[in-house]
Amino acid sequence: MGIPAATDLDALFDAIVASISARFPDLITVQDHIEDRTQISMPACLIEMADCDTSDVVDPGSEQLELVATFEARIIIGFRTDTAKREIRKLATALAAHIRLQRWGVPCGEAQVIAVEPDAFDPDMDRYEVYRVEWRQPIIIGESIWNNDGIIPTTVLASDAPDIGPPHAEDYDVITQAPQ
């Protein structure tokens, strides 16, 4: 296993927006972390990183912080057409299928979709049909201590206890190849 590459969050957000925009060209607005939701051109997809947690992660051994980020994409369309309720569900499930297992071309784990459901909790969106696609994605934050800046040993030594430590430096053998 190599040194885990850090996830550049700006690159991740940009890659998610670009991928969704390319896959769903009929969406007029595809943006992340939009502040003003009152002036959005429809149909739209608004993406946010909702939170991060460490409950399902393994320490990568590099002094980096591995997190599992939860992302939300809200698909928004006008409700005035007869087929709006059907169309929003078709678009949301197609988006979920697109997101599933994505790595977006940046260093991160695979996306795991965890919810596709109506989203009626934003008062600014009462005039629209809104569906939320939620997914979790492992990311790594920070630089590895194992970047080759002279810290990585070039010679590996081994000895057996109790003949270990500085007083027994002469008892160590040089390891020239990995054990089979």
Secondary structure, DSSP 8 states (H G I E B T S, - for coil): --------HHHHHHHHHHHHHHH-TT-SEEEES-S--SS--SSEEEEEEEEEE-TT----SSS-EEEEEEEEEEEEEES-STTHHHHHHHHHHHHHHHHTT--TTSS----EEEEEEE----GGGTTEEEEEEEEEEEEEES--TTSSSS-S-SSEEE--TTS-SGGGGGG-EEE-S---
